[in-house]
Amino acid sequence: MAKVFVSVGSNLERERHIPQAIKELEEVFGPLTVSSVYESEAEGFEGPPFHNLVVAFDTDMTVEQVYEILKQIEHRHGRGPGSRKFASRTLDLDLILYGDLVLEDPKSGRQLLPRDDILRYAFVLEPLAEIAPRLRHPLLKKTYQELWQAFDRNQIRQKRLQS
């Protein structure tokens, strides 16, 4: 059984897409641990603010099966496979952790898991540290609480909306 963490975000019709995505994730994976919702500015492009959170669940599915389900849910919410990275979106579901699995793209050698967004973006790290403060990063061996405490506060452009 793997403990899986998924970053959830939306800046188009956020109030509709995020609750529906959480419901769909619960239907497939069972009970979720859900962080607070954070509002953050768009990163890398001009657009409406995002709502972001992190959810966690346990699963016996493979990492490939989880990834495929996340893409199917995004697709049902109007996000196609050709969507640009730095653009507004109805729903963004990013697999950020799958247990302690370290996974690289065999073609590019780029690290896929743990997702590097954890260390790059406050809107991923803060909600992750909120729901898994003592869990350790598979490569750095530091807790997410320690990583959040060391995060450059000058980069933070978000606020917690609800718990």
Buried (B, 14 or more C-beta within 10 A) or exposed (E): EBBBBBBBBBBBBBEEBBEBBBEBBBEBBEEBBBBBBBBBEBBEEEBEBBBBBBBBBBBEBEBEEBBEBBBEBBEBBEBEEEBEEEEBBBBBBBBBBBBBBEBEEEEEEEEBBBBEBBBEBBBBBBBBBBBBBEBBBBEEEEBBBBBBEEBEEEEBEBEBEEE
